[in-house]
Amino acid sequence: MGQKLKGVFITGTDTGIGKTIISATLLCALKSKGVDAIYMKPVQTGCLKKPGGLIAPDLEFVLSVSEFLPTEKERKLMAPYRFRRSCSPHLAAALERRNISLSKIMKAFDELKSRHEFVIVEGAGGILTPLARQLSMLDLMKALSLPVIVVARPGLGTINHTLLTLRELRRAKLNVLGIVINYAVKTSLSFIEKDNLQTIERLGNTRIIAELPFMRELQTNVRVLD
């Protein structure tokens, strides 16, 4: 994938779906193949206040897992918007009396793209998550115009959530590469989950490109797995 594409956008059907884990996994896979890839989280809420500024937990997790050591300048570009409150980006920004600008995100993305072969961009929440009064995550995705990977859960409710996400992405004329199923909670794979995945592929006219099994140690040791 890294040889044909310049980047990918990782979105999900909901918050807490496992986008960060999938992003880290993809970054590690690309680097193992010799691809000069980098990660970007344009908007991060729920940041931790430490000496020197706000720490973006999703970014730090991906950097730790991939053993990637960016320069200080790149670290800022990788997470250009950081907010303390753990809530929707538009509200977190409003509480701090700040505005989220597409141009600032695009500038950071373009600089990372000029420095690296492949950029993995992770969204916040789902595709209709608001970034500002008249701005959504989908608007950012359209501006970046990257192919999209959708992270979904296997259980009850996933058919509706995933099909709605696919419908909006296609209405925005974005290229969907496929679905990654993340087993964020321990569950047995029954006939229900199997049928869910088959139904998503059939009705969504897409394919399940990967399934990430439940990993207890990973889930209990990481605080933010958006």
KETILUM-62238 format. One record per residue (C-alpha): residue in three letters; residue number from 1; y, x, z; chain. Coordinates in nm, 4 decimals, decimal comma, always signed. Example, Ala and Ser with C-alpha at 12.3 -4.5 7.8 and 13.67 -1.06 7.14 Angstrom:
// residues 2
<node residuo="ALA" num="1" north="-0,4500" east="+1,2300" up="+0,7800" cadena="A"/>
<node residuo="SER" num="2" north="-0,1060" east="+1,3670" up="+0,7140" cadena="A"/>
// end
This chain:
// residues 226
<node residuo="MET" num="1" north="+0,0000" east="+0,0000" up="+0,0000" cadena="A"/>
<node residuo="GLY" num="2" north="+0,2438" east="+0,2787" up="+0,0862" cadena="A"/>
<node residuo="GLN" num="3" north="+0,2280" east="+0,4251" up="-0,2662" cadena="A"/>
<node residuo="LYS" num="4" north="+0,3246" east="+0,0981" up="-0,4361" cadena="A"/>
<node residuo="LEU" num="5" north="+0,5664" east="-0,0601" up="-0,1887" cadena="A"/>
<node residuo="LYS" num="6" north="+0,8779" east="+0,0743" up="-0,0186" cadena="A"/>
<node residuo="GLY" num="7" north="+0,8422" east="-0,1418" up="+0,2879" cadena="A"/>
<node residuo="VAL" num="8" north="+0,7115" east="-0,4605" up="+0,4446" cadena="A"/>
<node residuo="PHE" num="9" north="+0,8437" east="-0,7290" up="+0,6784" cadena="A"/>
<node residuo="ILE" num="10" north="+0,6210" east="-0,8324" up="+0,9693" cadena="A"/>
<node residuo="THR" num="11" north="+0,6857" east="-1,1888" up="+1,0815" cadena="A"/>
<node residuo="GLY" num="12" north="+0,4872" east="-1,4389" up="+1,2830" cadena="A"/>
<node residuo="THR" num="13" north="+0,4310" east="-1,8074" up="+1,3377" cadena="A"/>
<node residuo="ASP" num="14" north="+0,5840" east="-1,7805" up="+1,6848" cadena="A"/>
<node residuo="THR" num="15" north="+0,7105" east="-1,5416" up="+1,9485" cadena="A"/>
<node residuo="GLY" num="16" north="+0,4527" east="-1,3442" up="+2,1478" cadena="A"/>
<node residuo="ILE" num="17" north="+0,2146" east="-1,3636" up="+1,8525" cadena="A"/>
<node residuo="GLY" num="18" north="+0,1493" east="-0,9882" up="+1,8294" cadena="A"/>
<node residuo="LYS" num="19" north="+0,3935" east="-0,8698" up="+1,5629" cadena="A"/>
<node residuo="THR" num="20" north="+0,4615" east="-0,5470" up="+1,7522" cadena="A"/>
<node residuo="ILE" num="21" north="+0,0920" east="-0,4595" up="+1,7825" cadena="A"/>
<node residuo="ILE" num="22" north="+0,0409" east="-0,5234" up="+1,4117" cadena="A"/>
<node residuo="SER" num="23" north="+0,3487" east="-0,3150" up="+1,3267" cadena="A"/>
<node residuo="ALA" num="24" north="+0,2207" east="-0,0248" up="+1,5367" cadena="A"/>
<node residuo="THR" num="25" north="-0,1260" east="-0,0523" up="+1,3840" cadena="A"/>
<node residuo="LEU" num="26" north="+0,0154" east="-0,0486" up="+1,0314" cadena="A"/>
<node residuo="LEU" num="27" north="+0,2416" east="+0,2468" up="+1,1081" cadena="A"/>
<node residuo="CYS" num="28" north="-0,0537" east="+0,4466" up="+1,2429" cadena="A"/>
<node residuo="ALA" num="29" north="-0,2677" east="+0,3540" up="+0,9412" cadena="A"/>
<node residuo="LEU" num="30" north="-0,0008" east="+0,4620" up="+0,6930" cadena="A"/>
<node residuo="LYS" num="31" north="+0,0646" east="+0,7886" up="+0,8726" cadena="A"/>
<node residuo="SER" num="32" north="-0,3092" east="+0,8634" up="+0,8759" cadena="A"/>
<node residuo="LYS" num="33" north="-0,2962" east="+0,8332" up="+0,4957" cadena="A"/>
<node residuo="GLY" num="34" north="-0,0085" east="+1,0780" up="+0,4734" cadena="A"/>
<node residuo="VAL" num="35" north="+0,2608" east="+0,8164" up="+0,4109" cadena="A"/>
<node residuo="ASP" num="36" north="+0,6039" east="+0,8984" up="+0,5546" cadena="A"/>
<node residuo="ALA" num="37" north="+0,6550" east="+0,5609" up="+0,7231" cadena="A"/>
<node residuo="ILE" num="38" north="+0,9004" east="+0,4462" up="+0,9885" cadena="A"/>
<node residuo="TYR" num="39" north="+0,9420" east="+0,1331" up="+1,2018" cadena="A"/>
<node residuo="MET" num="40" north="+1,2497" east="-0,0859" up="+1,2458" cadena="A"/>
<node residuo="LYS" num="41" north="+1,3248" east="-0,3716" up="+1,4888" cadena="A"/>
<node residuo="PRO" num="42" north="+1,6639" east="-0,5030" up="+1,3717" cadena="A"/>
<node residuo="VAL" num="43" north="+1,7192" east="-0,7338" up="+1,6713" cadena="A"/>
<node residuo="GLN" num="44" north="+1,5615" east="-0,6779" up="+2,0128" cadena="A"/>
<node residuo="THR" num="45" north="+1,6188" east="-0,9047" up="+2,3108" cadena="A"/>
<node residuo="GLY" num="46" north="+1,4873" east="-0,8446" up="+2,6625" cadena="A"/>
<node residuo="CYS" num="47" north="+1,5967" east="-0,4810" up="+2,6617" cadena="A"/>
<node residuo="LEU" num="48" north="+1,5726" east="-0,2648" up="+2,9724" cadena="A"/>
<node residuo="LYS" num="49" north="+1,8878" east="-0,1087" up="+3,1148" cadena="A"/>
<node residuo="LYS" num="50" north="+1,8421" east="+0,2601" up="+3,1870" cadena="A"/>
<node residuo="PRO" num="51" north="+2,0713" east="+0,5618" up="+3,2063" cadena="A"/>
<node residuo="GLY" num="52" north="+2,2032" east="+0,6232" up="+2,8581" cadena="A"/>
<node residuo="GLY" num="53" north="+2,1881" east="+0,2639" up="+2,7389" cadena="A"/>
<node residuo="LEU" num="54" north="+1,9527" east="-0,0217" up="+2,6623" cadena="A"/>
<node residuo="ILE" num="55" north="+1,5876" east="+0,0549" up="+2,5881" cadena="A"/>
<node residuo="ALA" num="56" north="+1,4199" east="-0,1570" up="+2,3198" cadena="A"/>
<node residuo="PRO" num="57" north="+1,0655" east="-0,2151" up="+2,4554" cadena="A"/>
<node residuo="ASP" num="58" north="+0,9019" east="-0,3027" up="+2,1224" cadena="A"/>
<node residuo="LEU" num="59" north="+1,0428" east="+0,0122" up="+1,9639" cadena="A"/>
<node residuo="GLU" num="60" north="+0,9263" east="+0,2293" up="+2,2537" cadena="A"/>
<node residuo="PHE" num="61" north="+0,5769" east="+0,0790" up="+2,2342" cadena="A"/>
<node residuo="VAL" num="62" north="+0,5468" east="+0,1508" up="+1,8617" cadena="A"/>
<node residuo="LEU" num="63" north="+0,6802" east="+0,5042" up="+1,9062" cadena="A"/>
<node residuo="SER" num="64" north="+0,4328" east="+0,5696" up="+2,1884" cadena="A"/>
<node residuo="VAL" num="65" north="+0,1293" east="+0,4357" up="+2,0018" cadena="A"/>
<node residuo="SER" num="66" north="+0,2156" east="+0,6156" up="+1,6777" cadena="A"/>
<node residuo="GLU" num="67" north="+0,3315" east="+0,9349" up="+1,8534" cadena="A"/>
<node residuo="PHE" num="68" north="+0,6399" east="+0,9225" up="+1,6342" cadena="A"/>
<node residuo="LEU" num="69" north="+0,9383" east="+1,1280" up="+1,7491" cadena="A"/>
<node residuo="PRO" num="70" north="+1,2568" east="+1,0170" up="+1,5733" cadena="A"/>
<node residuo="THR" num="71" north="+1,5907" east="+1,1873" up="+1,6012" cadena="A"/>
<node residuo="GLU" num="72" north="+1,8421" east="+1,0190" up="+1,8324" cadena="A"/>
<node residuo="LYS" num="73" north="+2,0318" east="+0,8930" up="+1,5290" cadena="A"/>
<node residuo="GLU" num="74" north="+1,7168" east="+0,7431" up="+1,3787" cadena="A"/>
<node residuo="ARG" num="75" north="+1,6251" east="+0,5816" up="+1,7105" cadena="A"/>
<node residuo="LYS" num="76" north="+1,9550" east="+0,3907" up="+1,7015" cadena="A"/>
<node residuo="LEU" num="77" north="+1,9022" east="+0,2906" up="+1,3390" cadena="A"/>
<node residuo="MET" num="78" north="+1,5530" east="+0,1655" up="+1,4217" cadena="A"/>
<node residuo="ALA" num="79" north="+1,6926" east="-0,0901" up="+1,6680" cadena="A"/>
<node residuo="PRO" num="80" north="+2,0587" east="-0,1510" up="+1,5783" cadena="A"/>
<node residuo="TYR" num="81" north="+2,0970" east="-0,4667" up="+1,7895" cadena="A"/>
<node residuo="ARG" num="82" north="+1,9807" east="-0,4592" up="+2,1531" cadena="A"/>
<node residuo="PHE" num="83" north="+2,0422" east="-0,7311" up="+2,4103" cadena="A"/>
<node residuo="ARG" num="84" north="+1,9480" east="-0,7593" up="+2,7788" cadena="A"/>
<node residuo="ARG" num="85" north="+1,8623" east="-1,1284" up="+2,7996" cadena="A"/>
<node residuo="SER" num="86" north="+1,5099" east="-1,2256" up="+2,6992" cadena="A"/>
<node residuo="CYS" num="87" north="+1,5954" east="-1,5264" up="+2,4828" cadena="A"/>
<node residuo="SER" num="88" north="+1,6705" east="-1,6228" up="+2,1232" cadena="A"/>
<node residuo="PRO" num="89" north="+1,8858" east="-1,3585" up="+1,9479" cadena="A"/>
<node residuo="HIS" num="90" north="+2,1758" east="-1,5988" up="+1,8839" cadena="A"/>
<node residuo="LEU" num="91" north="+2,1968" east="-1,6866" up="+2,2540" cadena="A"/>
<node residuo="ALA" num="92" north="+2,1500" east="-1,3290" up="+2,3730" cadena="A"/>
<node residuo="ALA" num="93" north="+2,4346" east="-1,2211" up="+2,1436" cadena="A"/>
<node residuo="ALA" num="94" north="+2,6595" east="-1,5099" up="+2,2521" cadena="A"/>
<node residuo="LEU" num="95" north="+2,6063" east="-1,4283" up="+2,6197" cadena="A"/>
<node residuo="GLU" num="96" north="+2,7302" east="-1,0755" up="+2,5527" cadena="A"/>
<node residuo="ARG" num="97" north="+3,0107" east="-1,2025" up="+2,3275" cadena="A"/>
<node residuo="ARG" num="98" north="+2,8774" east="-1,0111" up="+2,0304" cadena="A"/>
<node residuo="ASN" num="99" north="+2,7994" east="-1,1098" up="+1,6729" cadena="A"/>
<node residuo="ILE" num="100" north="+2,4904" east="-1,0151" up="+1,4737" cadena="A"/>
<node residuo="SER" num="101" north="+2,5915" east="-0,8952" up="+1,1281" cadena="A"/>
<node residuo="LEU" num="102" north="+2,3582" east="-0,8720" up="+0,8291" cadena="A"/>
<node residuo="SER" num="103" north="+2,5687" east="-0,5907" up="+0,6871" cadena="A"/>
<node residuo="LYS" num="104" north="+2,5098" east="-0,3716" up="+0,9932" cadena="A"/>
<node residuo="ILE" num="105" north="+2,1335" east="-0,4293" up="+0,9738" cadena="A"/>
<node residuo="MET" num="106" north="+2,1278" east="-0,3652" up="+0,5989" cadena="A"/>
<node residuo="LYS" num="107" north="+2,3228" east="-0,0417" up="+0,6428" cadena="A"/>
<node residuo="ALA" num="108" north="+2,0729" east="+0,0811" up="+0,9027" cadena="A"/>
<node residuo="PHE" num="109" north="+1,7790" east="-0,0228" up="+0,6843" cadena="A"/>
<node residuo="ASP" num="110" north="+1,9204" east="+0,1500" up="+0,3760" cadena="A"/>
<node residuo="GLU" num="111" north="+1,9684" east="+0,4724" up="+0,5694" cadena="A"/>
<node residuo="LEU" num="112" north="+1,6134" east="+0,4650" up="+0,7052" cadena="A"/>
<node residuo="LYS" num="113" north="+1,4835" east="+0,3893" up="+0,3554" cadena="A"/>
<node residuo="SER" num="114" north="+1,6734" east="+0,6884" up="+0,2165" cadena="A"/>
<node residuo="ARG" num="115" north="+1,5096" east="+0,9145" up="+0,4745" cadena="A"/>
<node residuo="HIS" num="116" north="+1,1524" east="+0,7815" up="+0,4598" cadena="A"/>
<node residuo="GLU" num="117" north="+0,8968" east="+0,6628" up="+0,2065" cadena="A"/>
<node residuo="PHE" num="118" north="+0,8093" east="+0,3325" up="+0,3734" cadena="A"/>
<node residuo="VAL" num="119" north="+0,9871" east="+0,1073" up="+0,6259" cadena="A"/>
<node residuo="ILE" num="120" north="+0,8057" east="-0,1459" up="+0,8456" cadena="A"/>
<node residuo="VAL" num="121" north="+1,0537" east="-0,4097" up="+0,9621" cadena="A"/>
<node residuo="GLU" num="122" north="+0,9551" east="-0,6405" up="+1,2476" cadena="A"/>
<node residuo="GLY" num="123" north="+1,1329" east="-0,9703" up="+1,3000" cadena="A"/>
<node residuo="ALA" num="124" north="+1,2082" east="-1,1479" up="+1,6272" cadena="A"/>
<node residuo="GLY" num="125" north="+1,0345" east="-1,4782" up="+1,6901" cadena="A"/>
<node residuo="GLY" num="126" north="+0,9518" east="-1,6871" up="+1,3847" cadena="A"/>
<node residuo="ILE" num="127" north="+1,1247" east="-1,7072" up="+1,0489" cadena="A"/>
<node residuo="LEU" num="128" north="+1,3705" east="-1,9808" up="+1,1501" cadena="A"/>
<node residuo="THR" num="129" north="+1,4743" east="-1,8086" up="+1,4717" cadena="A"/>
<node residuo="PRO" num="130" north="+1,8573" east="-1,8183" up="+1,4743" cadena="A"/>
<node residuo="LEU" num="131" north="+2,0532" east="-1,4932" up="+1,4753" cadena="A"/>
<node residuo="ALA" num="132" north="+2,3933" east="-1,6642" up="+1,4743" cadena="A"/>
<node residuo="ARG" num="133" north="+2,5382" east="-2,0123" up="+1,4293" cadena="A"/>
<node residuo="GLN" num="134" north="+2,4782" east="-2,0104" up="+1,0523" cadena="A"/>
<node residuo="LEU" num="135" north="+2,2287" east="-1,7231" up="+1,0262" cadena="A"/>
<node residuo="SER" num="136" north="+1,8506" east="-1,7162" up="+1,0700" cadena="A"/>
<node residuo="MET" num="137" north="+1,5746" east="-1,4585" up="+1,0569" cadena="A"/>
<node residuo="LEU" num="138" north="+1,4852" east="-1,5964" up="+0,7146" cadena="A"/>
<node residuo="ASP" num="139" north="+1,8340" east="-1,5055" up="+0,5894" cadena="A"/>
<node residuo="LEU" num="140" north="+1,7711" east="-1,1476" up="+0,6984" cadena="A"/>
<node residuo="MET" num="141" north="+1,4327" east="-1,1481" up="+0,5258" cadena="A"/>
<node residuo="LYS" num="142" north="+1,5922" east="-1,2717" up="+0,2037" cadena="A"/>
<node residuo="ALA" num="143" north="+1,8586" east="-1,0022" up="+0,2243" cadena="A"/>
<node residuo="LEU" num="144" north="+1,5980" east="-0,7280" up="+0,2710" cadena="A"/>
<node residuo="SER" num="145" north="+1,3755" east="-0,8827" up="+0,0008" cadena="A"/>
<node residuo="LEU" num="146" north="+1,0624" east="-0,7109" up="+0,1326" cadena="A"/>
<node residuo="PRO" num="147" north="+0,7094" east="-0,8443" up="+0,0878" cadena="A"/>
<node residuo="VAL" num="148" north="+0,5922" east="-1,0265" up="+0,3996" cadena="A"/>
<node residuo="ILE" num="149" north="+0,2901" east="-1,0152" up="+0,6287" cadena="A"/>
<node residuo="VAL" num="150" north="+0,2508" east="-1,3175" up="+0,8580" cadena="A"/>
<node residuo="VAL" num="151" north="+0,0884" east="-1,2726" up="+1,1995" cadena="A"/>
<node residuo="ALA" num="152" north="-0,0880" east="-1,5839" up="+1,3303" cadena="A"/>
<node residuo="ARG" num="153" north="-0,3210" east="-1,6858" up="+1,6103" cadena="A"/>
<node residuo="PRO" num="154" north="-0,6724" east="-1,8225" up="+1,5434" cadena="A"/>
<node residuo="GLY" num="155" north="-0,6760" east="-2,1223" up="+1,7766" cadena="A"/>
<node residuo="LEU" num="156" north="-0,5593" east="-2,4801" up="+1,7967" cadena="A"/>
<node residuo="GLY" num="157" north="-0,2246" east="-2,5432" up="+1,6271" cadena="A"/>
<node residuo="THR" num="158" north="-0,2359" east="-2,2416" up="+1,4006" cadena="A"/>
<node residuo="ILE" num="159" north="-0,2977" east="-2,4389" up="+1,0804" cadena="A"/>
<node residuo="ASN" num="160" north="+0,0258" east="-2,6359" up="+1,1090" cadena="A"/>
<node residuo="HIS" num="161" north="+0,2367" east="-2,3395" up="+1,2259" cadena="A"/>
<node residuo="THR" num="162" north="+0,1037" east="-2,1051" up="+0,9609" cadena="A"/>
<node residuo="LEU" num="163" north="+0,1313" east="-2,3491" up="+0,6707" cadena="A"/>
<node residuo="LEU" num="164" north="+0,4895" east="-2,4365" up="+0,7661" cadena="A"/>
<node residuo="THR" num="165" north="+0,5756" east="-2,0665" up="+0,7792" cadena="A"/>
<node residuo="LEU" num="166" north="+0,4192" east="-2,0053" up="+0,4387" cadena="A"/>
<node residuo="ARG" num="167" north="+0,6026" east="-2,3031" up="+0,2897" cadena="A"/>
<node residuo="GLU" num="168" north="+0,9422" east="-2,1759" up="+0,4036" cadena="A"/>
<node residuo="LEU" num="169" north="+0,8721" east="-1,8208" up="+0,2879" cadena="A"/>
<node residuo="ARG" num="170" north="+0,7769" east="-1,9396" up="-0,0592" cadena="A"/>
<node residuo="ARG" num="171" north="+1,0720" east="-2,1739" up="-0,0773" cadena="A"/>
<node residuo="ALA" num="172" north="+1,2848" east="-1,8647" up="-0,0124" cadena="A"/>
<node residuo="LYS" num="173" north="+1,0983" east="-1,6944" up="-0,3002" cadena="A"/>
<node residuo="LEU" num="174" north="+0,9592" east="-1,4178" up="-0,0771" cadena="A"/>
<node residuo="ASN" num="175" north="+0,6332" east="-1,2438" up="-0,1650" cadena="A"/>
<node residuo="VAL" num="176" north="+0,3647" east="-1,3109" up="+0,0968" cadena="A"/>
<node residuo="LEU" num="177" north="+0,1028" east="-1,0353" up="+0,1081" cadena="A"/>
<node residuo="GLY" num="178" north="-0,1262" east="-1,2297" up="+0,3397" cadena="A"/>
<node residuo="ILE" num="179" north="-0,2071" east="-1,3318" up="+0,6964" cadena="A"/>
<node residuo="VAL" num="180" north="-0,3140" east="-1,1136" up="+0,9884" cadena="A"/>
<node residuo="ILE" num="181" north="-0,4983" east="-1,2996" up="+1,2643" cadena="A"/>
<node residuo="ASN" num="182" north="-0,4315" east="-1,1572" up="+1,6085" cadena="A"/>
<node residuo="TYR" num="183" north="-0,6604" east="-1,2473" up="+1,8991" cadena="A"/>
<node residuo="ALA" num="184" north="-0,3900" east="-1,2124" up="+2,1652" cadena="A"/>
<node residuo="VAL" num="185" north="-0,6055" east="-1,3868" up="+2,4254" cadena="A"/>
<node residuo="LYS" num="186" north="-0,9754" east="-1,3538" up="+2,4908" cadena="A"/>
<node residuo="THR" num="187" north="-1,1610" east="-1,6306" up="+2,3112" cadena="A"/>
<node residuo="SER" num="188" north="-1,5000" east="-1,6872" up="+2,1566" cadena="A"/>
<node residuo="LEU" num="189" north="-1,5009" east="-1,7340" up="+1,7817" cadena="A"/>
<node residuo="SER" num="190" north="-1,6401" east="-2,0858" up="+1,7435" cadena="A"/>
<node residuo="PHE" num="191" north="-1,6771" east="-2,3034" up="+1,4359" cadena="A"/>
<node residuo="ILE" num="192" north="-1,3246" east="-2,4353" up="+1,5069" cadena="A"/>
<node residuo="GLU" num="193" north="-1,1547" east="-2,0964" up="+1,4735" cadena="A"/>
<node residuo="LYS" num="194" north="-1,3633" east="-2,0124" up="+1,1678" cadena="A"/>
<node residuo="ASP" num="195" north="-1,2611" east="-2,3383" up="+1,0017" cadena="A"/>
<node residuo="ASN" num="196" north="-0,8949" east="-2,2752" up="+1,0954" cadena="A"/>
<node residuo="LEU" num="197" north="-0,8946" east="-1,9485" up="+0,9029" cadena="A"/>
<node residuo="GLN" num="198" north="-1,0745" east="-2,0950" up="+0,6026" cadena="A"/>
<node residuo="THR" num="199" north="-0,8340" east="-2,3896" up="+0,5965" cadena="A"/>
<node residuo="ILE" num="200" north="-0,5281" east="-2,1628" up="+0,6130" cadena="A"/>
<node residuo="GLU" num="201" north="-0,6570" east="-1,9627" up="+0,3173" cadena="A"/>
<node residuo="ARG" num="202" north="-0,7377" east="-2,2757" up="+0,1161" cadena="A"/>
<node residuo="LEU" num="203" north="-0,4323" east="-2,4905" up="+0,1883" cadena="A"/>
<node residuo="GLY" num="204" north="-0,1949" east="-2,1976" up="+0,2136" cadena="A"/>
<node residuo="ASN" num="205" north="-0,3162" east="-2,0421" up="-0,1107" cadena="A"/>
<node residuo="THR" num="206" north="-0,3279" east="-1,7063" up="+0,0633" cadena="A"/>
<node residuo="ARG" num="207" north="-0,5795" east="-1,4712" up="+0,2192" cadena="A"/>
<node residuo="ILE" num="208" north="-0,6572" east="-1,3359" up="+0,5636" cadena="A"/>
<node residuo="ILE" num="209" north="-0,6064" east="-0,9633" up="+0,5095" cadena="A"/>
<node residuo="ALA" num="210" north="-0,7054" east="-0,8516" up="+0,8607" cadena="A"/>
<node residuo="GLU" num="211" north="-0,8181" east="-0,9717" up="+1,2035" cadena="A"/>
<node residuo="LEU" num="212" north="-0,7215" east="-0,7828" up="+1,5184" cadena="A"/>
<node residuo="PRO" num="213" north="-0,9681" east="-0,8395" up="+1,8048" cadena="A"/>
<node residuo="PHE" num="214" north="-0,8657" east="-0,8978" up="+2,1666" cadena="A"/>
<node residuo="MET" num="215" north="-0,8101" east="-0,5703" up="+2,3526" cadena="A"/>
<node residuo="ARG" num="216" north="-0,7794" east="-0,6251" up="+2,7283" cadena="A"/>
<node residuo="GLU" num="217" north="-0,6350" east="-0,2836" up="+2,8124" cadena="A"/>
<node residuo="LEU" num="218" north="-0,3665" east="-0,3160" up="+2,5473" cadena="A"/>
<node residuo="GLN" num="219" north="-0,2662" east="-0,6668" up="+2,6549" cadena="A"/>
<node residuo="THR" num="220" north="-0,2428" east="-0,5841" up="+3,0257" cadena="A"/>
<node residuo="ASN" num="221" north="-0,0556" east="-0,2548" up="+2,9938" cadena="A"/>
<node residuo="VAL" num="222" north="+0,2189" east="-0,3601" up="+2,7514" cadena="A"/>
<node residuo="ARG" num="223" north="+0,4952" east="-0,5913" up="+2,8728" cadena="A"/>
<node residuo="VAL" num="224" north="+0,6508" east="-0,6902" up="+2,5402" cadena="A"/>
<node residuo="LEU" num="225" north="+0,4191" east="-0,7598" up="+2,2494" cadena="A"/>
<node residuo="ASP" num="226" north="+0,6375" east="-0,9738" up="+2,0287" cadena="A"/>
// end
